[in-house]
Amino acid sequence: MSAFWNFSVRLYAQAGVKPACLSLQAAGMDVNVGLWIIWACVNGRDPGPALGQAVELSALWSAQVVKPLRSARDHLKHPMAGVNAEAALSLRKSVLAAELEAEKLEQHGLEALTHACPETDVSDRRDLALKRLQDYAARLGSSAASAGAFVENVFEATKNV
């Protein structure tokens, strides 16, 4: 497993992080990119120079892999008539495992972009994370308020990871 994946799993278990991630996703942003920005900043890196690549990687991977898996999993919540419910539930669990593996692969790709993130001597890494999440939101035409709420809830939780 990667350092970024391990960080994300531990962070997601912290109070308030799951709802913050779901809110970010509802605002049209990719949770993995949001977590990557936080992770890079916590580790003294400025993700700004690699943000365009991260957005591109995320958009393609999400559209071609993650969203189709998520859609299939959602459809399996209520199997069609004539489909064995127990078998559908088993398939749904397999699709969920594949979806998590796809998320892990996306994070691996994002982590690889960290080499393009220069070390920073910015003393307030939380503010840097907020700025970069606002940059991300602006690229997508999403709400800067969503980025602010995400940083407020998630950055604090990094202290427990």
Order of alpha helices (4+ residues) and beta strands (2+ residues): alpha-alpha-alpha-alpha-alpha-alpha-alpha-alpha
